[in-house]
Amino acid sequence: MAKQERHKIKNLLMKLNDEDRNTLVCLIAKAGYVVRIGKERPGGKGQTMYFVEYWEETEDEQIRN
């Protein structure tokens, strides 16, 4: 099984709101990628940072689902 490369679009400047993230997810999904919205707390403290992560689904993953 080949290792999949995941890409993150981080919201570093806090300019993307919830609606913008959802629109971005829809566009990436329509382009044929697997996509998800995630969140993390850098250093375990402070504000929550949201990101959009996407990758190409391999044939192995498609067969399992």
LUMTOR-944892 format. One record per atom (N, C-alpha, C): residue number from 1; atom name; x, y negated, z. Coordinates in steps of 0.2 Angstrom, whole numbers, always signed. Layout:
BEGIN
+-------+--------+-------+-------+-------+
! ketor ! markol !    c1 !    c2 !    c3 !
+-------+--------+-------+-------+-------+
!   NUM !     CA !     X !     Y !     Z !
...
+-------+--------+-------+-------+-------+
This chain:
BEGIN
+-------+--------+-------+-------+-------+
! ketor ! markol !    c1 !    c2 !    c3 !
+-------+--------+-------+-------+-------+
!     1 !      N !    +4 !    +6 !    +0 !
!     1 !     CA !    +0 !    +0 !    +0 !
!     1 !      C !    +4 !    -6 !    +0 !
!     2 !      N !    +3 !   -11 !    -5 !
!     2 !     CA !    +7 !   -17 !    -5 !
!     2 !      C !    +5 !   -22 !    +0 !
!     3 !      N !   +10 !   -25 !    +3 !
!     3 !     CA !    +8 !   -30 !    +8 !
!     3 !      C !    +5 !   -36 !    +4 !
!     4 !      N !    +0 !   -39 !    +7 !
!     4 !     CA !    -4 !   -44 !    +4 !
!     4 !      C !    -1 !   -51 !    +7 !
!     5 !      N !    -1 !   -56 !    +3 !
!     5 !     CA !    +2 !   -62 !    +5 !
!     5 !      C !    -4 !   -67 !    +7 !
!     6 !      N !    -4 !   -69 !   +13 !
!     6 !     CA !    -9 !   -74 !   +15 !
!     6 !      C !    -7 !   -81 !   +15 !
!     7 !      N !   -11 !   -85 !   +13 !
!     7 !     CA !   -10 !   -92 !   +13 !
!     7 !      C !   -14 !   -96 !   +17 !
!     8 !      N !   -11 !  -101 !   +21 !
!     8 !     CA !   -15 !  -105 !   +25 !
!     8 !      C !   -16 !  -112 !   +23 !
!     9 !      N !   -21 !  -115 !   +23 !
!     9 !     CA !   -22 !  -122 !   +22 !
!     9 !      C !   -24 !  -125 !   +29 !
!    10 !      N !   -19 !  -129 !   +32 !
!    10 !     CA !   -20 !  -131 !   +39 !
!    10 !      C !   -23 !  -138 !   +38 !
!    11 !      N !   -26 !  -140 !   +43 !
!    11 !     CA !   -30 !  -147 !   +44 !
!    11 !      C !   -25 !  -151 !   +48 !
!    12 !      N !   -19 !  -153 !   +46 !
!    12 !     CA !   -14 !  -156 !   +50 !
!    12 !      C !   -16 !  -163 !   +52 !
!    13 !      N !   -20 !  -167 !   +48 !
!    13 !     CA !   -22 !  -174 !   +49 !
!    13 !      C !   -29 !  -174 !   +52 !
!    14 !      N !   -32 !  -169 !   +53 !
!    14 !     CA !   -39 !  -169 !   +56 !
!    14 !      C !   -44 !  -172 !   +51 !
!    15 !      N !   -42 !  -172 !   +45 !
!    15 !     CA !   -47 !  -175 !   +40 !
!    15 !      C !   -52 !  -171 !   +37 !
!    16 !      N !   -52 !  -164 !   +38 !
!    16 !     CA !   -57 !  -160 !   +35 !
!    16 !      C !   -62 !  -159 !   +41 !
!    17 !      N !   -68 !  -160 !   +39 !
!    17 !     CA !   -73 !  -159 !   +44 !
!    17 !      C !   -76 !  -152 !   +42 !
!    18 !      N !   -81 !  -150 !   +46 !
!    18 !     CA !   -84 !  -143 !   +45 !
!    18 !      C !   -87 !  -142 !   +38 !
!    19 !      N !   -91 !  -147 !   +36 !
!    19 !     CA !   -94 !  -147 !   +29 !
!    19 !      C !   -88 !  -146 !   +24 !
!    20 !      N !   -83 !  -150 !   +24 !
!    20 !     CA !   -77 !  -150 !   +20 !
!    20 !      C !   -74 !  -143 !   +20 !
!    21 !      N !   -73 !  -140 !   +25 !
!    21 !     CA !   -70 !  -133 !   +26 !
!    21 !      C !   -75 !  -128 !   +23 !
!    22 !      N !   -81 !  -129 !   +24 !
!    22 !     CA !   -86 !  -124 !   +21 !
!    22 !      C !   -86 !  -125 !   +13 !
!    23 !      N !   -85 !  -131 !   +10 !
!    23 !     CA !   -85 !  -132 !    +3 !
!    23 !      C !   -79 !  -129 !    +0 !
!    24 !      N !   -73 !  -130 !    +4 !
!    24 !     CA !   -67 !  -127 !    +2 !
!    24 !      C !   -67 !  -119 !    +2 !
!    25 !      N !   -70 !  -116 !    +7 !
!    25 !     CA !   -71 !  -109 !    +7 !
!    25 !      C !   -75 !  -106 !    +1 !
!    26 !      N !   -80 !  -110 !    -1 !
!    26 !     CA !   -85 !  -108 !    -6 !
!    26 !      C !   -81 !  -108 !   -13 !
!    27 !      N !   -77 !  -113 !   -14 !
!    27 !     CA !   -73 !  -114 !   -20 !
!    27 !      C !   -68 !  -109 !   -21 !
!    28 !      N !   -64 !  -107 !   -15 !
!    28 !     CA !   -59 !  -102 !   -15 !
!    28 !      C !   -62 !   -95 !   -16 !
!    29 !      N !   -68 !   -94 !   -13 !
!    29 !     CA !   -71 !   -87 !   -14 !
!    29 !      C !   -74 !   -86 !   -21 !
!    30 !      N !   -76 !   -92 !   -24 !
!    30 !     CA !   -78 !   -91 !   -31 !
!    30 !      C !   -73 !   -90 !   -36 !
!    31 !      N !   -67 !   -92 !   -34 !
!    31 !     CA !   -61 !   -91 !   -38 !
!    31 !      C !   -58 !   -83 !   -37 !
!    32 !      N !   -62 !   -79 !   -33 !
!    32 !     CA !   -60 !   -72 !   -33 !
!    32 !      C !   -56 !   -70 !   -27 !
!    33 !      N !   -55 !   -75 !   -22 !
!    33 !     CA !   -50 !   -73 !   -16 !
!    33 !      C !   -55 !   -71 !   -10 !
!    34 !      N !   -52 !   -68 !    -6 !
!    34 !     CA !   -55 !   -66 !    +1 !
!    34 !      C !   -53 !   -72 !    +5 !
!    35 !      N !   -58 !   -75 !    +9 !
!    35 !     CA !   -56 !   -81 !   +12 !
!    35 !      C !   -60 !   -81 !   +19 !
!    36 !      N !   -56 !   -85 !   +24 !
!    36 !     CA !   -59 !   -85 !   +31 !
!    36 !      C !   -57 !   -92 !   +34 !
!    37 !      N !   -61 !   -94 !   +38 !
!    37 !     CA !   -60 !  -100 !   +42 !
!    37 !      C !   -57 !   -97 !   +49 !
!    38 !      N !   -52 !  -100 !   +51 !
!    38 !     CA !   -49 !   -98 !   +58 !
!    38 !      C !   -48 !  -104 !   +62 !
!    39 !      N !   -46 !  -103 !   +68 !
!    39 !     CA !   -44 !  -108 !   +73 !
!    39 !      C !   -39 !  -106 !   +77 !
!    40 !      N !   -34 !  -111 !   +79 !
!    40 !     CA !   -29 !  -109 !   +84 !
!    40 !      C !   -27 !  -115 !   +88 !
!    41 !      N !   -24 !  -114 !   +94 !
!    41 !     CA !   -22 !  -119 !   +98 !
!    41 !      C !   -14 !  -119 !   +98 !
!    42 !      N !   -11 !  -124 !   +95 !
!    42 !     CA !    -4 !  -124 !   +95 !
!    42 !      C !    -1 !  -125 !  +102 !
!    43 !      N !    +3 !  -120 !  +104 !
!    43 !     CA !    +6 !  -120 !  +110 !
!    43 !      C !    +1 !  -118 !  +116 !
!    44 !      N !    -5 !  -116 !  +114 !
!    44 !     CA !   -10 !  -114 !  +119 !
!    44 !      C !   -13 !  -120 !  +123 !
!    45 !      N !   -12 !  -126 !  +121 !
!    45 !     CA !   -15 !  -132 !  +124 !
!    45 !      C !   -17 !  -137 !  +119 !
!    46 !      N !   -21 !  -142 !  +121 !
!    46 !     CA !   -23 !  -147 !  +117 !
!    46 !      C !   -29 !  -146 !  +112 !
!    47 !      N !   -29 !  -149 !  +107 !
!    47 !     CA !   -35 !  -149 !  +102 !
!    47 !      C !   -34 !  -142 !   +98 !
!    48 !      N !   -40 !  -140 !   +97 !
!    48 !     CA !   -41 !  -134 !   +92 !
!    48 !      C !   -39 !  -136 !   +85 !
!    49 !      N !   -35 !  -132 !   +82 !
!    49 !     CA !   -34 !  -134 !   +74 !
!    49 !      C !   -37 !  -129 !   +70 !
!    50 !      N !   -41 !  -131 !   +66 !
!    50 !     CA !   -44 !  -126 !   +61 !
!    50 !      C !   -40 !  -125 !   +55 !
!    51 !      N !   -41 !  -120 !   +51 !
!    51 !     CA !   -37 !  -118 !   +45 !
!    51 !      C !   -42 !  -114 !   +41 !
!    52 !      N !   -40 !  -114 !   +34 !
!    52 !     CA !   -43 !  -110 !   +29 !
!    52 !      C !   -38 !  -105 !   +27 !
!    53 !      N !   -39 !   -98 !   +28 !
!    53 !     CA !   -34 !   -93 !   +25 !
!    53 !      C !   -37 !   -89 !   +20 !
!    54 !      N !   -33 !   -88 !   +15 !
!    54 !     CA !   -36 !   -84 !    +9 !
!    54 !      C !   -30 !   -80 !    +6 !
!    55 !      N !   -32 !   -74 !    +3 !
!    55 !     CA !   -28 !   -69 !    +0 !
!    55 !      C !   -32 !   -66 !    -5 !
!    56 !      N !   -28 !   -62 !   -10 !
!    56 !     CA !   -31 !   -58 !   -15 !
!    56 !      C !   -32 !   -51 !   -12 !
!    57 !      N !   -38 !   -48 !   -13 !
!    57 !     CA !   -40 !   -42 !   -10 !
!    57 !      C !   -36 !   -36 !   -15 !
!    58 !      N !   -33 !   -32 !   -12 !
!    58 !     CA !   -30 !   -26 !   -16 !
!    58 !      C !   -35 !   -21 !   -18 !
!    59 !      N !   -33 !   -17 !   -22 !
!    59 !     CA !   -38 !   -11 !   -24 !
!    59 !      C !   -39 !    -7 !   -18 !
!    60 !      N !   -34 !    -5 !   -14 !
!    60 !     CA !   -35 !    -1 !    -8 !
!    60 !      C !   -40 !    -4 !    -4 !
!    61 !      N !   -40 !   -10 !    -3 !
!    61 !     CA !   -45 !   -13 !    +2 !
!    61 !      C !   -52 !   -13 !    -1 !
!    62 !      N !   -52 !   -14 !    -8 !
!    62 !     CA !   -59 !   -13 !   -11 !
!    62 !      C !   -62 !    -6 !   -10 !
!    63 !      N !   -58 !    -1 !   -11 !
!    63 !     CA !   -60 !    +6 !   -11 !
!    63 !      C !   -63 !    +7 !    -4 !
!    64 !      N !   -59 !    +5 !    +2 !
!    64 !     CA !   -61 !    +6 !    +8 !
!    64 !      C !   -68 !    +3 !   +10 !
!    65 !      N !   -69 !    -3 !    +7 !
!    65 !     CA !   -75 !    -6 !    +9 !
!    65 !      C !   -81 !    -3 !    +4 !
+-------+--------+-------+-------+-------+
